[in-house]
Structure formats: structure tokens, C-alpha cells
Amino acid sequence: MSNYGQGYYYSSQEMQVFLGLIKQRIIPDYAVFIDGLNDTGRKVEDRKGLSYGDPWFTPDIRSLWDVKRGAPTSRRVSVGKQAGGGESVVDPTLLSRIPMVRFARNLSARFFSRSISSSPDKPDSDHPHPSPFSGDTDTIAQDIVSVYTANVTILQAVCQRYHVKCLFIWQPVPFYNYDPKLLRNPLEQIPPLWEKVYSEMKSFHMDNFLYLGDMLEGDSEKAYVDQVHYNERVNELIARKIFDFLQL
């Protein structure tokens, strides 16, 4: 068994990795795709990027490049002077993803009782968190679901062609049907985008699609070691549900 999961990947990147394996003649008997968190939490400022399957940080890199060449950008960046006299461009959102910076913020939050999530340099970690999206929530939710279902359709066709048994999982997240008070950094408000996307996916039916979005509803025990990563108990629960589903 091989794990090809990568940080910041969503269904578009997973599809590209799988197609790359097929091209290398690496044909598995089973392929299990687990999605939900990154597909829904991915930044939506670049709507075309979502459809094209741009990697997670592409909008940030594009913004830095735009600033460097003097083009307008909608992202907040700081331009300073380097020691040699040249300009240096700093994006606080990129800075906040450096492990040492995240570690320092965690210490600050613990010693000074300050919520990391209240920092102006969001996100407070390198993973998707609820944020107030601009634009029509219904349209954004439809775009997210449309991209995901298109990726599933393509993967399904490839798996059938190469006789691979594939399973698609829509995972539980801390931002939908889970008590936010159980999180390390309790959430005050969750944008409606998560509810809309998960409600749409709950009605998505396919023989090899397993919806686990409601798995943690009513759970009174902690399910996450941080804001988004499951603890050992929940990992085992998900693994058992996948195993049981494959036996059907």
C-alpha cells in the first residue's frame, strides 16, 4: 500500500498525480481518494485557478510576481528595502507559514493568552480555515462542487479503463457538524460556505462515493490534534468505515 497524499493538495492535484502514475505504468488494484477540507477551504480569490487546478500557493506567488513587476494586486504585501538597496517583497500570509513563525505564535498564544486566530496575518497555520469569503456564497459553493465532481468523473473513467477499483471519500471537517469548542483554538463563527458545500455533497450519489461529512456530528470527544488534523481515534474510525465500504 502506498500513500501519495500531499500537503495542500485538493482533488485537482490528486487527479494529476494519479494520471502521472498511470503514465509510469504504476497501476494499483485500488485507489482511494479522500477530499473535502482542501477543496472547500482553498482560496477562491482566483476563480479561474480553481477550474484550472492551480496548486494551493499559485495565487500568492502570482501576487508577489505582480508586485515585483509593478502590476496591481488585490493581496496585501509589504515592500521594503534590502541591504543592497534593492526592493524586497514580503507577503504576511506566506511569512505566517514558516514553521518557526508558527511556533513563535503558538508560544505567544500560550504565554499571553492570545488567540492565534486573532492575528492579522491569517491564516494562523498552513491549513485552510474558515474566512469571510467575498462574492456570492451559492455561486462559490457551486464552483467548488462542480470542479470536484468533474475531477471524480475523469478519475472514474480512467480507473475503469485500467481496471482499478476506486473509492471517493468526502471527509469530516471541524467546520461542519462538529462542536467548534472542542478545537484547540475555538471558532466563534463559521461562514456558510462550508454548510452549503457539504449539503451539496451529501446529496451526491455514486456507487463508489462515501460521504463522511456527518461522521463527527454530536461527537463529544476531541477529534483533532490541531485545527484540522485528526487524532488517532478518528483516523481509526475513518479507516474502519473505508474498509467496511470496500467489503460491500
MIDREN-515941 format. One record per residue (C-alpha): x, y, z; residue number from 1; residue in three letters. Coordinates in nm, 4 decimals. Example, Ala and Ser with C-alpha at 12.3 -4.5 7.8 and 13.67 -1.06 7.14 Angstrom:
BEGIN
<node><xx>1.2300</xx><yy>-0.4500</yy><zz>0.7800</zz><k>1</k><r>Ala</r></node>
<node><xx>1.3670</xx><yy>-0.1060</yy><zz>0.7140</zz><k>2</k><r>Ser</r></node>
END
This chain:
BEGIN
<node><xx>0.0000</xx><yy>0.0000</yy><zz>0.0000</zz><k>1</k><r>Met</r></node>
<node><xx>0.1313</xx><yy>0.3438</yy><zz>-0.0933</zz><k>2</k><r>Ser</r></node>
<node><xx>0.0290</xx><yy>0.6860</yy><zz>0.0355</zz><k>3</k><r>Asn</r></node>
<node><xx>0.0538</xx><yy>0.9613</yy><zz>-0.2238</zz><k>4</k><r>Tyr</r></node>
<node><xx>-0.1130</xx><yy>1.2275</yy><zz>-0.0102</zz><k>5</k><r>Gly</r></node>
<node><xx>0.0493</xx><yy>1.5710</yy><zz>-0.0146</zz><k>6</k><r>Gln</r></node>
<node><xx>0.0003</xx><yy>1.8864</yy><zz>0.1902</zz><k>7</k><r>Gly</r></node>
<node><xx>-0.2267</xx><yy>2.1487</yy><zz>0.0288</zz><k>8</k><r>Tyr</r></node>
<node><xx>-0.3456</xx><yy>1.9092</yy><zz>-0.2415</zz><k>9</k><r>Tyr</r></node>
<node><xx>-0.7097</xx><yy>1.9077</yy><zz>-0.3412</zz><k>10</k><r>Tyr</r></node>
<node><xx>-0.8876</xx><yy>1.6868</yy><zz>-0.5922</zz><k>11</k><r>Ser</r></node>
<node><xx>-0.7289</xx><yy>1.8502</yy><zz>-0.8987</zz><k>12</k><r>Ser</r></node>
<node><xx>-0.3747</xx><yy>1.7775</yy><zz>-0.7819</zz><k>13</k><r>Gln</r></node>
<node><xx>-0.4751</xx><yy>1.4247</yy><zz>-0.6780</zz><k>14</k><r>Glu</r></node>
<node><xx>-0.6048</xx><yy>1.3617</yy><zz>-1.0271</zz><k>15</k><r>Met</r></node>
<node><xx>-0.2783</xx><yy>1.4818</yy><zz>-1.1800</zz><k>16</k><r>Gln</r></node>
<node><xx>-0.0733</xx><yy>1.2575</yy><zz>-0.9505</zz><k>17</k><r>Val</r></node>
<node><xx>-0.2898</xx><yy>0.9568</yy><zz>-1.0359</zz><k>18</k><r>Phe</r></node>
<node><xx>-0.2617</xx><yy>1.0225</yy><zz>-1.4100</zz><k>19</k><r>Leu</r></node>
<node><xx>0.1144</xx><yy>1.0518</yy><zz>-1.3671</zz><k>20</k><r>Gly</r></node>
<node><xx>0.1253</xx><yy>0.7104</yy><zz>-1.2019</zz><k>21</k><r>Leu</r></node>
<node><xx>-0.0760</xx><yy>0.5596</yy><zz>-1.4846</zz><k>22</k><r>Ile</r></node>
<node><xx>0.1683</xx><yy>0.7067</yy><zz>-1.7373</zz><k>23</k><r>Lys</r></node>
<node><xx>0.4518</xx><yy>0.5401</yy><zz>-1.5454</zz><k>24</k><r>Gln</r></node>
<node><xx>0.2643</xx><yy>0.2102</yy><zz>-1.5702</zz><k>25</k><r>Arg</r></node>
<node><xx>0.2052</xx><yy>0.2054</yy><zz>-1.1945</zz><k>26</k><r>Ile</r></node>
<node><xx>-0.1430</xx><yy>0.0532</yy><zz>-1.1923</zz><k>27</k><r>Ile</r></node>
<node><xx>-0.2883</xx><yy>-0.0147</yy><zz>-0.8453</zz><k>28</k><r>Pro</r></node>
<node><xx>-0.5651</xx><yy>-0.2603</yy><zz>-0.7661</zz><k>29</k><r>Asp</r></node>
<node><xx>-0.7402</xx><yy>0.0006</yy><zz>-0.5520</zz><k>30</k><r>Tyr</r></node>
<node><xx>-0.7276</xx><yy>0.3806</yy><zz>-0.5427</zz><k>31</k><r>Ala</r></node>
<node><xx>-0.8819</xx><yy>0.5725</yy><zz>-0.2528</zz><k>32</k><r>Val</r></node>
<node><xx>-0.9249</xx><yy>0.9495</yy><zz>-0.2760</zz><k>33</k><r>Phe</r></node>
<node><xx>-1.0076</xx><yy>1.1473</yy><zz>0.0402</zz><k>34</k><r>Ile</r></node>
<node><xx>-1.1257</xx><yy>1.5062</yy><zz>-0.0103</zz><k>35</k><r>Asp</r></node>
<node><xx>-1.3366</xx><yy>1.7796</yy><zz>0.1392</zz><k>36</k><r>Gly</r></node>
<node><xx>-1.1176</xx><yy>2.0018</yy><zz>0.3543</zz><k>37</k><r>Leu</r></node>
<node><xx>-0.8831</xx><yy>2.1395</yy><zz>0.0899</zz><k>38</k><r>Asn</r></node>
<node><xx>-1.1425</xx><yy>2.1505</yy><zz>-0.1882</zz><k>39</k><r>Asp</r></node>
<node><xx>-1.3733</xx><yy>2.3629</yy><zz>0.0248</zz><k>40</k><r>Thr</r></node>
<node><xx>-1.1105</xx><yy>2.5643</yy><zz>0.2100</zz><k>41</k><r>Gly</r></node>
<node><xx>-0.8983</xx><yy>2.6530</yy><zz>-0.0904</zz><k>42</k><r>Arg</r></node>
<node><xx>-0.8741</xx><yy>3.0243</yy><zz>-0.1572</zz><k>43</k><r>Lys</r></node>
<node><xx>-1.1356</xx><yy>3.1363</yy><zz>-0.4040</zz><k>44</k><r>Val</r></node>
<node><xx>-0.9986</xx><yy>3.4773</yy><zz>-0.4986</zz><k>45</k><r>Glu</r></node>
<node><xx>-0.8687</xx><yy>3.3236</yy><zz>-0.8198</zz><k>46</k><r>Asp</r></node>
<node><xx>-1.1762</xx><yy>3.1526</yy><zz>-0.9600</zz><k>47</k><r>Arg</r></node>
<node><xx>-1.0028</xx><yy>3.0501</yy><zz>-1.2836</zz><k>48</k><r>Lys</r></node>
<node><xx>-0.7250</xx><yy>2.8900</yy><zz>-1.0814</zz><k>49</k><r>Gly</r></node>
<node><xx>-0.9791</xx><yy>2.6622</yy><zz>-0.9150</zz><k>50</k><r>Leu</r></node>
<node><xx>-1.1034</xx><yy>2.5385</yy><zz>-1.2522</zz><k>51</k><r>Ser</r></node>
<node><xx>-0.7539</xx><yy>2.5014</yy><zz>-1.3963</zz><k>52</k><r>Tyr</r></node>
<node><xx>-0.6319</xx><yy>2.3063</yy><zz>-1.0943</zz><k>53</k><r>Gly</r></node>
<node><xx>-0.3681</xx><yy>2.5576</yy><zz>-0.9865</zz><k>54</k><r>Asp</r></node>
<node><xx>-0.1613</xx><yy>2.4475</yy><zz>-0.6849</zz><k>55</k><r>Pro</r></node>
<node><xx>-0.2533</xx><yy>2.5964</yy><zz>-0.3472</zz><k>56</k><r>Trp</r></node>
<node><xx>0.0069</xx><yy>2.8752</yy><zz>-0.3419</zz><k>57</k><r>Phe</r></node>
<node><xx>-0.0228</xx><yy>2.9825</yy><zz>-0.7054</zz><k>58</k><r>Thr</r></node>
<node><xx>-0.2308</xx><yy>3.2964</yy><zz>-0.6222</zz><k>59</k><r>Pro</r></node>
<node><xx>0.0291</xx><yy>3.4002</yy><zz>-0.3616</zz><k>60</k><r>Asp</r></node>
<node><xx>0.3216</xx><yy>3.3515</yy><zz>-0.5999</zz><k>61</k><r>Ile</r></node>
<node><xx>0.1337</xx><yy>3.5314</yy><zz>-0.8773</zz><k>62</k><r>Arg</r></node>
<node><xx>0.0673</xx><yy>3.8224</yy><zz>-0.6419</zz><k>63</k><r>Ser</r></node>
<node><xx>0.4343</xx><yy>3.8517</yy><zz>-0.5476</zz><k>64</k><r>Leu</r></node>
<node><xx>0.5311</xx><yy>3.8440</yy><zz>-0.9126</zz><k>65</k><r>Trp</r></node>
<node><xx>0.2755</xx><yy>4.1154</yy><zz>-0.9942</zz><k>66</k><r>Asp</r></node>
<node><xx>0.4167</xx><yy>4.3388</yy><zz>-0.7223</zz><k>67</k><r>Val</r></node>
<node><xx>0.7710</xx><yy>4.2775</yy><zz>-0.8416</zz><k>68</k><r>Lys</r></node>
<node><xx>0.6853</xx><yy>4.3917</yy><zz>-1.1928</zz><k>69</k><r>Arg</r></node>
<node><xx>0.4677</xx><yy>4.6799</yy><zz>-1.0783</zz><k>70</k><r>Gly</r></node>
<node><xx>0.1309</xx><yy>4.5311</yy><zz>-1.1707</zz><k>71</k><r>Ala</r></node>
<node><xx>-0.1729</xx><yy>4.5873</yy><zz>-0.9435</zz><k>72</k><r>Pro</r></node>
<node><xx>-0.2620</xx><yy>4.3125</yy><zz>-0.6992</zz><k>73</k><r>Thr</r></node>
<node><xx>-0.5511</xx><yy>4.2564</yy><zz>-0.4592</zz><k>74</k><r>Ser</r></node>
<node><xx>-0.3337</xx><yy>4.0828</yy><zz>-0.1984</zz><k>75</k><r>Arg</r></node>
<node><xx>-0.1704</xx><yy>4.2588</yy><zz>0.0953</zz><k>76</k><r>Arg</r></node>
<node><xx>0.2065</xx><yy>4.2720</yy><zz>0.0594</zz><k>77</k><r>Val</r></node>
<node><xx>0.4849</xx><yy>4.4788</yy><zz>0.2121</zz><k>78</k><r>Ser</r></node>
<node><xx>0.7621</xx><yy>4.6289</yy><zz>0.0039</zz><k>79</k><r>Val</r></node>
<node><xx>1.0851</xx><yy>4.7164</yy><zz>0.1842</zz><k>80</k><r>Gly</r></node>
<node><xx>1.4485</xx><yy>4.7878</yy><zz>0.1094</zz><k>81</k><r>Lys</r></node>
<node><xx>1.7155</xx><yy>4.5225</yy><zz>0.1081</zz><k>82</k><r>Gln</r></node>
<node><xx>2.0618</xx><yy>4.5854</yy><zz>0.2489</zz><k>83</k><r>Ala</r></node>
<node><xx>2.1993</xx><yy>4.6254</yy><zz>-0.1034</zz><k>84</k><r>Gly</r></node>
<node><xx>1.9438</xx><yy>4.8890</yy><zz>-0.1899</zz><k>85</k><r>Gly</r></node>
<node><xx>1.7029</xx><yy>4.6704</yy><zz>-0.3838</zz><k>86</k><r>Gly</r></node>
<node><xx>1.3407</xx><yy>4.6125</yy><zz>-0.3008</zz><k>87</k><r>Glu</r></node>
<node><xx>1.2188</xx><yy>4.3109</yy><zz>-0.1053</zz><k>88</k><r>Ser</r></node>
<node><xx>0.8606</xx><yy>4.1948</yy><zz>-0.1217</zz><k>89</k><r>Val</r></node>
<node><xx>0.7024</xx><yy>4.0257</yy><zz>0.1793</zz><k>90</k><r>Val</r></node>
<node><xx>0.3591</xx><yy>3.8675</yy><zz>0.1878</zz><k>91</k><r>Asp</r></node>
<node><xx>0.2485</xx><yy>3.8266</yy><zz>0.5525</zz><k>92</k><r>Pro</r></node>
<node><xx>0.0362</xx><yy>3.5249</yy><zz>0.4625</zz><k>93</k><r>Thr</r></node>
<node><xx>0.3439</xx><yy>3.3486</yy><zz>0.3258</zz><k>94</k><r>Leu</r></node>
<node><xx>0.5525</xx><yy>3.4566</yy><zz>0.6245</zz><k>95</k><r>Leu</r></node>
<node><xx>0.2948</xx><yy>3.3060</yy><zz>0.8592</zz><k>96</k><r>Ser</r></node>
<node><xx>0.3506</xx><yy>2.9622</yy><zz>0.7048</zz><k>97</k><r>Arg</r></node>
<node><xx>0.7177</xx><yy>2.9435</yy><zz>0.8051</zz><k>98</k><r>Ile</r></node>
<node><xx>0.7429</xx><yy>2.6755</yy><zz>1.0796</zz><k>99</k><r>Pro</r></node>
<node><xx>0.9484</xx><yy>2.8957</yy><zz>1.3136</zz><k>100</k><r>Met</r></node>
<node><xx>0.6958</xx><yy>3.1796</yy><zz>1.2821</zz><k>101</k><r>Val</r></node>
<node><xx>0.4091</xx><yy>2.9416</yy><zz>1.3566</zz><k>102</k><r>Arg</r></node>
<node><xx>0.5990</xx><yy>2.8023</yy><zz>1.6558</zz><k>103</k><r>Phe</r></node>
<node><xx>0.6593</xx><yy>3.1537</yy><zz>1.7928</zz><k>104</k><r>Ala</r></node>
<node><xx>0.2906</xx><yy>3.2380</yy><zz>1.7581</zz><k>105</k><r>Arg</r></node>
<node><xx>0.1919</xx><yy>2.9239</yy><zz>1.9432</zz><k>106</k><r>Asn</r></node>
<node><xx>0.4219</xx><yy>3.0189</yy><zz>2.2298</zz><k>107</k><r>Leu</r></node>
<node><xx>0.2842</xx><yy>3.3715</yy><zz>2.2283</zz><k>108</k><r>Ser</r></node>
<node><xx>-0.0721</xx><yy>3.2432</yy><zz>2.2426</zz><k>109</k><r>Ala</r></node>
<node><xx>0.0047</xx><yy>3.0135</yy><zz>2.5358</zz><k>110</k><r>Arg</r></node>
<node><xx>0.2019</xx><yy>3.2580</yy><zz>2.7466</zz><k>111</k><r>Phe</r></node>
<node><xx>-0.0032</xx><yy>3.5688</yy><zz>2.6779</zz><k>112</k><r>Phe</r></node>
<node><xx>-0.3486</xx><yy>3.4040</yy><zz>2.6437</zz><k>113</k><r>Ser</r></node>
<node><xx>-0.3785</xx><yy>3.5399</yy><zz>2.2955</zz><k>114</k><r>Arg</r></node>
<node><xx>-0.5708</xx><yy>3.3544</yy><zz>2.0292</zz><k>115</k><r>Ser</r></node>
<node><xx>-0.3540</xx><yy>3.2843</yy><zz>1.7303</zz><k>116</k><r>Ile</r></node>
<node><xx>-0.6535</xx><yy>3.3090</yy><zz>1.5035</zz><k>117</k><r>Ser</r></node>
<node><xx>-0.6938</xx><yy>3.6740</yy><zz>1.6032</zz><k>118</k><r>Ser</r></node>
<node><xx>-0.3627</xx><yy>3.7621</yy><zz>1.4375</zz><k>119</k><r>Ser</r></node>
<node><xx>-0.3968</xx><yy>3.9969</yy><zz>1.1411</zz><k>120</k><r>Pro</r></node>
<node><xx>-0.1626</xx><yy>3.7766</yy><zz>0.9406</zz><k>121</k><r>Asp</r></node>
<node><xx>-0.4116</xx><yy>3.4986</yy><zz>0.8747</zz><k>122</k><r>Lys</r></node>
<node><xx>-0.4101</xx><yy>3.2095</yy><zz>0.8273</zz><k>123</k><r>Pro</r></node>
<node><xx>-0.2584</xx><yy>3.1155</yy><zz>1.1631</zz><k>124</k><r>Asp</r></node>
<node><xx>-0.1325</xx><yy>2.7853</yy><zz>1.0275</zz><k>125</k><r>Ser</r></node>
<node><xx>-0.0617</xx><yy>2.6328</yy><zz>0.6903</zz><k>126</k><r>Asp</r></node>
<node><xx>-0.4047</xx><yy>2.4778</yy><zz>0.6532</zz><k>127</k><r>His</r></node>
<node><xx>-0.7451</xx><yy>2.6014</yy><zz>0.5401</zz><k>128</k><r>Pro</r></node>
<node><xx>-0.9528</xx><yy>2.7842</yy><zz>0.7998</zz><k>129</k><r>His</r></node>
<node><xx>-1.2912</xx><yy>2.9475</yy><zz>0.7713</zz><k>130</k><r>Pro</r></node>
<node><xx>-1.2641</xx><yy>3.3008</yy><zz>0.6423</zz><k>131</k><r>Ser</r></node>
<node><xx>-1.5221</xx><yy>3.5565</yy><zz>0.5260</zz><k>132</k><r>Pro</r></node>
<node><xx>-1.5337</xx><yy>3.4971</yy><zz>0.1519</zz><k>133</k><r>Phe</r></node>
<node><xx>-1.6373</xx><yy>3.7778</yy><zz>-0.0748</zz><k>134</k><r>Ser</r></node>
<node><xx>-1.8860</xx><yy>3.7248</yy><zz>-0.3512</zz><k>135</k><r>Gly</r></node>
<node><xx>-2.1934</xx><yy>3.5084</yy><zz>-0.3805</zz><k>136</k><r>Asp</r></node>
<node><xx>-2.1596</xx><yy>3.2107</yy><zz>-0.1463</zz><k>137</k><r>Thr</r></node>
<node><xx>-2.4011</xx><yy>2.9976</yy><zz>-0.3502</zz><k>138</k><r>Asp</r></node>
<node><xx>-2.2006</xx><yy>3.0529</yy><zz>-0.6688</zz><k>139</k><r>Thr</r></node>
<node><xx>-1.8700</xx><yy>2.9780</yy><zz>-0.4973</zz><k>140</k><r>Ile</r></node>
<node><xx>-2.0129</xx><yy>2.6598</yy><zz>-0.3475</zz><k>141</k><r>Ala</r></node>
<node><xx>-2.1409</xx><yy>2.5504</yy><zz>-0.6880</zz><k>142</k><r>Gln</r></node>
<node><xx>-1.7974</xx><yy>2.6148</yy><zz>-0.8400</zz><k>143</k><r>Asp</r></node>
<node><xx>-1.6276</xx><yy>2.4030</yy><zz>-0.5722</zz><k>144</k><r>Ile</r></node>
<node><xx>-1.8713</xx><yy>2.1158</yy><zz>-0.6161</zz><k>145</k><r>Val</r></node>
<node><xx>-1.8522</xx><yy>2.1407</yy><zz>-0.9958</zz><k>146</k><r>Ser</r></node>
<node><xx>-1.4716</xx><yy>2.1151</yy><zz>-1.0003</zz><k>147</k><r>Val</r></node>
<node><xx>-1.4732</xx><yy>1.8232</yy><zz>-0.7572</zz><k>148</k><r>Tyr</r></node>
<node><xx>-1.7413</xx><yy>1.6242</yy><zz>-0.9399</zz><k>149</k><r>Thr</r></node>
<node><xx>-1.5658</xx><yy>1.6851</yy><zz>-1.2728</zz><k>150</k><r>Ala</r></node>
<node><xx>-1.2417</xx><yy>1.5502</yy><zz>-1.1271</zz><k>151</k><r>Asn</r></node>
<node><xx>-1.4266</xx><yy>1.2478</yy><zz>-0.9911</zz><k>152</k><r>Val</r></node>
<node><xx>-1.5855</xx><yy>1.1826</yy><zz>-1.3309</zz><k>153</k><r>Thr</r></node>
<node><xx>-1.2457</xx><yy>1.1904</yy><zz>-1.5034</zz><k>154</k><r>Ile</r></node>
<node><xx>-1.0826</xx><yy>0.9683</yy><zz>-1.2406</zz><k>155</k><r>Leu</r></node>
<node><xx>-1.3710</xx><yy>0.7252</yy><zz>-1.2589</zz><k>156</k><r>Gln</r></node>
<node><xx>-1.3292</xx><yy>0.6902</yy><zz>-1.6356</zz><k>157</k><r>Ala</r></node>
<node><xx>-0.9530</xx><yy>0.6364</yy><zz>-1.6082</zz><k>158</k><r>Val</r></node>
<node><xx>-0.9965</xx><yy>0.3799</yy><zz>-1.3312</zz><k>159</k><r>Cys</r></node>
<node><xx>-1.2476</xx><yy>0.1865</yy><zz>-1.5377</zz><k>160</k><r>Gln</r></node>
<node><xx>-1.0159</xx><yy>0.1889</yy><zz>-1.8393</zz><k>161</k><r>Arg</r></node>
<node><xx>-0.7258</xx><yy>0.0486</yy><zz>-1.6361</zz><k>162</k><r>Tyr</r></node>
<node><xx>-0.9382</xx><yy>-0.1840</yy><zz>-1.4206</zz><k>163</k><r>His</r></node>
<node><xx>-0.8651</xx><yy>-0.0006</yy><zz>-1.0951</zz><k>164</k><r>Val</r></node>
<node><xx>-1.1237</xx><yy>-0.0177</yy><zz>-0.8186</zz><k>165</k><r>Lys</r></node>
<node><xx>-1.1563</xx><yy>0.3395</yy><zz>-0.6970</zz><k>166</k><r>Cys</r></node>
<node><xx>-1.3281</xx><yy>0.4876</yy><zz>-0.3929</zz><k>167</k><r>Leu</r></node>
<node><xx>-1.4004</xx><yy>0.8542</yy><zz>-0.3292</zz><k>168</k><r>Phe</r></node>
<node><xx>-1.4361</xx><yy>0.9774</yy><zz>0.0301</zz><k>169</k><r>Ile</r></node>
<node><xx>-1.5830</xx><yy>1.3117</yy><zz>0.1373</zz><k>170</k><r>Trp</r></node>
<node><xx>-1.4189</xx><yy>1.3641</yy><zz>0.4730</zz><k>171</k><r>Gln</r></node>
<node><xx>-1.5462</xx><yy>1.5125</yy><zz>0.8011</zz><k>172</k><r>Pro</r></node>
<node><xx>-1.4116</xx><yy>1.8576</yy><zz>0.8863</zz><k>173</k><r>Val</r></node>
<node><xx>-1.4060</xx><yy>2.0709</yy><zz>1.2029</zz><k>174</k><r>Pro</r></node>
<node><xx>-1.6056</xx><yy>2.3412</yy><zz>1.0237</zz><k>175</k><r>Phe</r></node>
<node><xx>-1.9226</xx><yy>2.1410</yy><zz>0.9662</zz><k>176</k><r>Tyr</r></node>
<node><xx>-2.1317</xx><yy>1.9345</yy><zz>1.2110</zz><k>177</k><r>Asn</r></node>
<node><xx>-1.8624</xx><yy>1.9360</yy><zz>1.4769</zz><k>178</k><r>Tyr</r></node>
<node><xx>-1.8539</xx><yy>2.1220</yy><zz>1.8077</zz><k>179</k><r>Asp</r></node>
<node><xx>-1.6055</xx><yy>2.4080</yy><zz>1.7418</zz><k>180</k><r>Pro</r></node>
<node><xx>-1.5486</xx><yy>2.4466</yy><zz>2.1175</zz><k>181</k><r>Lys</r></node>
<node><xx>-1.3533</xx><yy>2.1200</yy><zz>2.1081</zz><k>182</k><r>Leu</r></node>
<node><xx>-1.0872</xx><yy>2.2711</yy><zz>1.8826</zz><k>183</k><r>Leu</r></node>
<node><xx>-0.7545</xx><yy>2.3905</yy><zz>2.0170</zz><k>184</k><r>Arg</r></node>
<node><xx>-0.8458</xx><yy>2.7412</yy><zz>1.9005</zz><k>185</k><r>Asn</r></node>
<node><xx>-1.2271</xx><yy>2.7575</yy><zz>1.9374</zz><k>186</k><r>Pro</r></node>
<node><xx>-1.4084</xx><yy>2.9143</yy><zz>1.6452</zz><k>187</k><r>Leu</r></node>
<node><xx>-1.6525</xx><yy>3.1966</yy><zz>1.7000</zz><k>188</k><r>Glu</r></node>
<node><xx>-1.8212</xx><yy>3.1862</yy><zz>1.3623</zz><k>189</k><r>Gln</r></node>
<node><xx>-1.8165</xx><yy>2.9542</yy><zz>1.0640</zz><k>190</k><r>Ile</r></node>
<node><xx>-1.9006</xx><yy>3.1017</yy><zz>0.7218</zz><k>191</k><r>Pro</r></node>
<node><xx>-2.1990</xx><yy>2.9465</yy><zz>0.5442</zz><k>192</k><r>Pro</r></node>
<node><xx>-1.9807</xx><yy>2.8239</yy><zz>0.2568</zz><k>193</k><r>Leu</r></node>
<node><xx>-1.8896</xx><yy>2.5049</yy><zz>0.4431</zz><k>194</k><r>Trp</r></node>
<node><xx>-2.2517</xx><yy>2.4188</yy><zz>0.5132</zz><k>195</k><r>Glu</r></node>
<node><xx>-2.3526</xx><yy>2.4854</yy><zz>0.1527</zz><k>196</k><r>Lys</r></node>
<node><xx>-2.0752</xx><yy>2.2759</yy><zz>0.0016</zz><k>197</k><r>Val</r></node>
<node><xx>-2.1251</xx><yy>1.9890</yy><zz>0.2445</zz><k>198</k><r>Tyr</r></node>
<node><xx>-2.5001</xx><yy>1.9941</yy><zz>0.1951</zz><k>199</k><r>Ser</r></node>
<node><xx>-2.4450</xx><yy>1.9685</yy><zz>-0.1794</zz><k>200</k><r>Glu</r></node>
<node><xx>-2.2030</xx><yy>1.6799</yy><zz>-0.1404</zz><k>201</k><r>Met</r></node>
<node><xx>-2.4382</xx><yy>1.4985</yy><zz>0.0938</zz><k>202</k><r>Lys</r></node>
<node><xx>-2.6828</xx><yy>1.4662</yy><zz>-0.1941</zz><k>203</k><r>Ser</r></node>
<node><xx>-2.4125</xx><yy>1.3481</yy><zz>-0.4348</zz><k>204</k><r>Phe</r></node>
<node><xx>-2.4682</xx><yy>0.9791</yy><zz>-0.5065</zz><k>205</k><r>His</r></node>
<node><xx>-2.2368</xx><yy>0.7338</yy><zz>-0.6748</zz><k>206</k><r>Met</r></node>
<node><xx>-2.1782</xx><yy>0.3650</yy><zz>-0.6041</zz><k>207</k><r>Asp</r></node>
<node><xx>-1.8165</xx><yy>0.4230</yy><zz>-0.5038</zz><k>208</k><r>Asn</r></node>
<node><xx>-1.8661</xx><yy>0.7513</yy><zz>-0.3175</zz><k>209</k><r>Phe</r></node>
<node><xx>-1.8661</xx><yy>0.7508</yy><zz>0.0634</zz><k>210</k><r>Leu</r></node>
<node><xx>-1.9929</xx><yy>1.0638</yy><zz>0.2380</zz><k>211</k><r>Tyr</r></node>
<node><xx>-1.8497</xx><yy>1.1036</yy><zz>0.5894</zz><k>212</k><r>Leu</r></node>
<node><xx>-1.9318</xx><yy>1.4713</yy><zz>0.6363</zz><k>213</k><r>Gly</r></node>
<node><xx>-2.1678</xx><yy>1.3971</yy><zz>0.9266</zz><k>214</k><r>Asp</r></node>
<node><xx>-1.9446</xx><yy>1.1406</yy><zz>1.0962</zz><k>215</k><r>Met</r></node>
<node><xx>-1.8471</xx><yy>1.3690</yy><zz>1.3857</zz><k>216</k><r>Leu</r></node>
<node><xx>-2.1912</xx><yy>1.5188</yy><zz>1.4435</zz><k>217</k><r>Glu</r></node>
<node><xx>-2.2715</xx><yy>1.5001</yy><zz>1.8139</zz><k>218</k><r>Gly</r></node>
<node><xx>-1.9230</xx><yy>1.3718</yy><zz>1.8985</zz><k>219</k><r>Asp</r></node>
<node><xx>-1.8323</xx><yy>1.4899</yy><zz>2.2477</zz><k>220</k><r>Ser</r></node>
<node><xx>-1.4669</xx><yy>1.3843</yy><zz>2.2296</zz><k>221</k><r>Glu</r></node>
<node><xx>-1.1851</xx><yy>1.5758</yy><zz>2.0696</zz><k>222</k><r>Lys</r></node>
<node><xx>-1.1243</xx><yy>1.4651</yy><zz>1.7142</zz><k>223</k><r>Ala</r></node>
<node><xx>-0.8319</xx><yy>1.6868</yy><zz>1.6112</zz><k>224</k><r>Tyr</r></node>
<node><xx>-0.4747</xx><yy>1.7267</yy><zz>1.7318</zz><k>225</k><r>Val</r></node>
<node><xx>-0.4752</xx><yy>2.0837</yy><zz>1.5991</zz><k>226</k><r>Asp</r></node>
<node><xx>-0.7312</xx><yy>2.2742</yy><zz>1.3928</zz><k>227</k><r>Gln</r></node>
<node><xx>-0.7624</xx><yy>2.0262</yy><zz>1.1081</zz><k>228</k><r>Val</r></node>
<node><xx>-0.5646</xx><yy>1.7023</yy><zz>1.1597</zz><k>229</k><r>His</r></node>
<node><xx>-0.7445</xx><yy>1.4007</yy><zz>1.3035</zz><k>230</k><r>Tyr</r></node>
<node><xx>-0.6253</xx><yy>1.2318</yy><zz>1.6162</zz><k>231</k><r>Asn</r></node>
<node><xx>-0.5589</xx><yy>0.8581</yy><zz>1.6343</zz><k>232</k><r>Glu</r></node>
<node><xx>-0.9160</xx><yy>0.7719</yy><zz>1.7361</zz><k>233</k><r>Arg</r></node>
<node><xx>-1.0753</xx><yy>0.9444</yy><zz>1.4360</zz><k>234</k><r>Val</r></node>
<node><xx>-0.8156</xx><yy>0.8119</yy><zz>1.1937</zz><k>235</k><r>Asn</r></node>
<node><xx>-0.9120</xx><yy>0.4615</yy><zz>1.3017</zz><k>236</k><r>Glu</r></node>
<node><xx>-1.2844</xx><yy>0.5387</yy><zz>1.2679</zz><k>237</k><r>Leu</r></node>
<node><xx>-1.2372</xx><yy>0.6645</yy><zz>0.9131</zz><k>238</k><r>Ile</r></node>
<node><xx>-1.0170</xx><yy>0.3677</yy><zz>0.8221</zz><k>239</k><r>Ala</r></node>
<node><xx>-1.2804</xx><yy>0.1244</yy><zz>0.9502</zz><k>240</k><r>Arg</r></node>
<node><xx>-1.5571</xx><yy>0.2944</yy><zz>0.7528</zz><k>241</k><r>Lys</r></node>
<node><xx>-1.3473</xx><yy>0.2788</yy><zz>0.4377</zz><k>242</k><r>Ile</r></node>
<node><xx>-1.2702</xx><yy>-0.0888</yy><zz>0.4985</zz><k>243</k><r>Phe</r></node>
<node><xx>-1.6369</xx><yy>-0.1721</yy><zz>0.5606</zz><k>244</k><r>Asp</r></node>
<node><xx>-1.7424</xx><yy>0.0175</yy><zz>0.2486</zz><k>245</k><r>Phe</r></node>
<node><xx>-1.4924</xx><yy>-0.1723</yy><zz>0.0335</zz><k>246</k><r>Leu</r></node>
<node><xx>-1.6393</xx><yy>-0.5012</yy><zz>0.1552</zz><k>247</k><r>Gln</r></node>
<node><xx>-1.9851</xx><yy>-0.4175</yy><zz>0.0201</zz><k>248</k><r>Leu</r></node>
END
